[in-house]
Amino acid sequence: MSAPGIDELEDPARLPPPSVLRGLNAVQRRLESMQESPAAESWRALARELLHALDLSHDVALACVLRNQIGGTYALRHSVETAVIAALTARHLRVRPVHLLTLTSAALALHTTGRHEAGPHTVRSAEAEHDWFTRQLLAHAPGHAPDEPVLATGARLLRMADRYCAGISARNYRRSLLPDDALARVLADAPDEGLADAFRREIGPFPPGTVVRLEGGETGVVLHRDGGQPEVLCLRDAAGRALPVALPRRAPIACALGDDDCDVRVSMKQVWGPLASL
């Protein structure tokens, strides 16, 4: 039997459709397999991969942060999730590409610091935290260090993303925070109002992937942010009965629900389609 030709191997019809979930999982696998002290360009190449996955859909990327918390070690997942949150907020702020790449690289390398390996955060002052994240950014800045205002903003944003992702992740010593509670905790300690506003607008209290109860009593999962009122895919009616057909709705949200507080199972591919396929 003859070997397939190049055109046959690269036939687009044979390739799986682009997927944010698959892309982020690939980044995490690459992190796990990287050598102990990779070159700076290796981090930046991986950051480009993650940013490419975000380009496919910001909403699905946010949903992955909330609904894809099972694979790999916590430290690896946390690095990828922090990179997603930091990069999305930085893009909202229109951060220059070179600084966005530095920020994303620094977030992806968090697992190498041992910061989240063995239990709760060590209690540090805000100033000590800022200095720590500044050093993390400097370690991933190419050539000359960024200007002081750029460096300060990056360190603050990295710290906010780190705290948010730590909050929404369950650990063996505590339950996860609901997304709106995690956001409130981060914003209460935000050192910069402009940065806090960008974080609030880009991530929001009920990002895609959040299970919510509507004011009418229905239960569903947030599909899209779309600027104003989020679009929710209703899965159960006000009496708790499963709907025969899931219905997208724009209606006021009463509260977020934890997975342990409701009988709702979310299949990412069924909710977001091919962009959330494995």
C-alpha positions in Angstrom: 0.0 0.0 0.0 1.4 3.4 -1.0 2.0 6.1 1.6 -0.5 9.0 1.6 0.6 12.1 -0.1 1.2 15.4 1.6 -2.1 16.9 0.3 -4.0 13.9 1.7 -2.3 14.3 5.1 -3.1 18.0 5.3 -6.7 17.7 3.9 -8.7 20.2 6.1 -11.7 18.0 5.9 -9.8 15.3 7.9 -8.7 17.7 10.7 -10.8 18.2 13.8 -12.5 21.6 14.1 -10.7 24.3 16.1 -11.4 24.0 19.8 -10.6 26.3 22.7 -10.8 23.4 25.2 -8.5 21.2 23.1 -6.0 24.1 22.7 -5.9 24.9 26.4 -5.5 21.2 27.3 -2.6 21.0 24.8 -0.9 23.9 26.5 -1.3 22.2 29.9 0.2 19.0 28.5 3.1 20.9 27.1 3.7 22.6 30.4 3.8 19.2 32.1 6.4 17.8 29.6 8.7 20.8 29.5 12.2 20.5 30.8 13.0 21.8 34.2 14.5 25.1 33.1 13.2 25.9 29.6 14.6 28.8 27.6 12.6 32.0 27.6 11.5 31.5 24.0 9.9 28.2 25.0 7.7 30.0 27.4 6.8 32.6 24.8 6.0 30.0 22.2 3.7 28.3 24.7 2.1 31.7 25.5 1.4 32.2 21.8 -0.4 28.9 21.7 -2.6 29.9 24.6 -3.3 33.3 23.0 -4.3 31.6 19.8 -6.8 29.4 21.7 -8.3 32.6 23.2 -8.7 34.1 19.8 -11.2 31.4 19.0 -13.6 32.5 21.7 -13.2 34.5 24.9 -16.4 33.1 26.3 -15.5 29.5 25.8 -12.0 30.2 27.3 -13.7 31.6 30.4 -16.0 28.5 30.5 -13.0 26.3 30.4 -11.6 28.0 33.5 -14.7 27.1 35.5 -15.7 23.8 33.9 -12.4 22.0 33.1 -10.9 21.6 36.6 -10.2 17.9 36.6 -7.1 17.2 34.5 -3.5 17.4 35.6 -2.2 18.8 38.9 -3.6 21.8 40.6 -0.4 23.8 40.0 -0.5 23.2 36.3 -4.2 24.0 35.9 -3.8 27.1 38.0 -1.0 28.4 35.8 -3.1 27.9 32.6 -6.2 29.4 34.2 -4.3 32.4 35.6 -2.8 33.0 32.1 -6.3 32.9 30.6 -7.7 35.5 33.0 -4.7 37.7 32.9 -4.5 37.7 29.1 -8.2 38.4 28.6 -8.1 41.4 31.0 -4.9 42.6 29.4 -6.5 42.5 26.0 -9.4 44.5 27.3 -6.9 47.1 28.4 -5.3 47.0 24.9 -1.9 46.0 26.4 0.8 46.0 23.7 1.5 42.5 22.2 5.1 42.3 23.5 3.9 43.0 27.1 0.9 40.7 26.7 3.3 37.9 25.8 5.5 38.6 28.8 2.4 38.6 31.1 1.1 35.3 29.7 4.5 33.7 29.9 4.9 34.7 33.5 1.5 33.3 34.4 2.2 30.0 32.7 5.4 29.6 34.7 3.7 30.1 38.1 3.7 26.3 38.7 7.5 26.3 38.6 7.7 28.6 41.7 6.0 26.2 44.1 3.6 28.9 45.0 0.5 26.7 45.0 1.9 23.2 45.7 1.3 22.5 49.3 -1.7 24.2 50.8 -3.0 27.8 51.5 -1.1 30.9 50.5 1.5 32.1 52.9 0.2 35.3 54.2 2.1 38.2 52.6 1.6 41.9 52.6 0.2 43.5 49.5 3.6 45.2 48.9 5.4 41.9 49.3 3.0 40.2 46.8 3.5 43.1 44.3 7.3 42.7 44.6 7.0 38.9 44.0 4.9 39.3 40.9 7.1 42.0 39.6 10.1 39.6 39.8 8.1 37.0 38.1 7.4 39.4 35.2 11.0 40.5 35.0 12.1 36.9 34.6 10.0 36.6 31.5 10.6 40.0 29.9 12.7 39.9 26.7 15.7 42.2 26.6 15.2 45.4 28.5 12.6 45.5 31.3 9.3 47.2 30.6 8.8 50.7 31.7 7.9 51.1 35.4 4.2 51.9 34.8 3.8 48.9 32.4 5.6 46.6 34.9 3.5 47.8 37.8 0.2 47.3 35.9 1.4 43.8 34.8 2.3 42.8 38.3 -1.0 44.0 39.7 -3.0 42.2 37.0 -1.0 39.0 37.5 -1.7 39.1 41.2 -5.5 39.7 40.6 -5.7 36.8 38.2 -3.8 34.5 40.5 -6.1 35.3 43.4 -9.3 35.0 41.4 -8.3 31.6 40.0 -7.2 30.3 43.4 -10.6 31.4 44.8 -12.7 29.5 42.2 -10.7 26.3 42.5 -11.6 23.7 45.1 -8.8 22.3 47.2 -8.7 19.5 49.7 -8.7 22.0 52.5 -11.6 24.2 51.4 -14.5 24.6 49.0 -14.2 26.8 45.9 -15.7 30.3 46.0 -18.6 31.1 43.6 -17.4 33.3 40.7 -19.2 36.4 42.0 -17.7 36.0 45.5 -14.2 35.4 44.0 -14.6 38.5 41.9 -15.7 40.6 44.9 -12.7 39.4 46.9 -10.3 40.4 44.2 -11.9 43.8 43.5 -12.0 44.6 47.2 -8.2 44.4 47.3 -7.5 45.9 43.8 -4.9 48.6 44.0 -6.0 50.4 40.9 -9.6 51.5 40.0 -8.9 51.4 36.2 -7.6 47.8 36.5 -10.5 46.8 38.7 -13.0 48.2 36.2 -11.3 46.3 33.4 -11.3 43.0 35.4 -15.0 43.5 36.3 -16.0 44.2 32.7 -14.0 41.4 31.1 -14.6 38.6 33.7 -17.8 39.7 35.4 -19.7 38.2 38.3 -21.2 35.5 36.2 -18.8 34.5 33.5 -19.6 31.8 30.9 -19.6 28.4 32.6 -21.3 29.7 35.8 -24.4 27.7 36.9 -27.0 30.2 38.0 -30.6 30.5 39.2 -32.7 33.1 37.4 -35.1 35.4 39.2 -37.9 33.3 37.7 -36.5 30.2 39.5 -35.1 28.4 36.4 -31.6 26.9 36.6 -29.1 27.1 33.8 -25.5 27.8 32.8 -24.2 31.1 31.5 -23.4 30.8 27.7 -22.2 34.3 26.7 -21.5 37.7 28.2 -22.3 39.8 25.2 -21.8 43.1 27.0 -25.1 43.5 28.9 -27.3 40.8 30.4 -25.6 37.4 30.0 -27.3 34.8 27.9 -28.2 31.7 30.0 -29.0 28.2 28.7 -31.9 27.1 30.9 -31.7 23.4 31.9 -34.3 23.1 34.6 -37.6 24.9 35.2 -38.5 26.7 38.4 -39.8 23.4 39.9 -36.4 21.7 39.3 -37.6 19.6 36.4 -35.2 19.0 33.5 -36.4 20.8 30.4 -36.8 18.5 27.4 -35.1 21.1 25.3 -32.5 23.5 26.8 -33.6 27.1 26.1 -31.3 30.1 25.8 -32.7 33.1 27.6 -31.7 36.6 28.7 -33.2 37.2 32.1 -32.1 38.7 35.4 -29.9 36.3 37.4 -30.7 35.8 41.1 -27.5 34.0 42.2 -24.7 31.7 41.2 -24.9 28.1 42.3 -22.1 25.7 43.2 -22.0 22.3 41.6 -22.7 20.7 45.0 -25.8 22.9 45.5 -27.7 21.9 42.3 -28.4 18.8 40.3 -27.1 20.2 37.0 -24.4 18.5 34.9 -22.8 20.6 32.2 -21.3 19.0 29.1 -19.1 21.6 27.5 -19.4 20.3 24.0 -23.2 20.1 24.3 -23.4 23.7 25.5 -20.7 25.4 23.4 -20.4 23.0 20.5 -17.2 22.2 18.6 -15.3 25.1 20.2 -15.5 23.1 23.5 -14.8 19.6 22.1 -11.9 17.4 23.3 
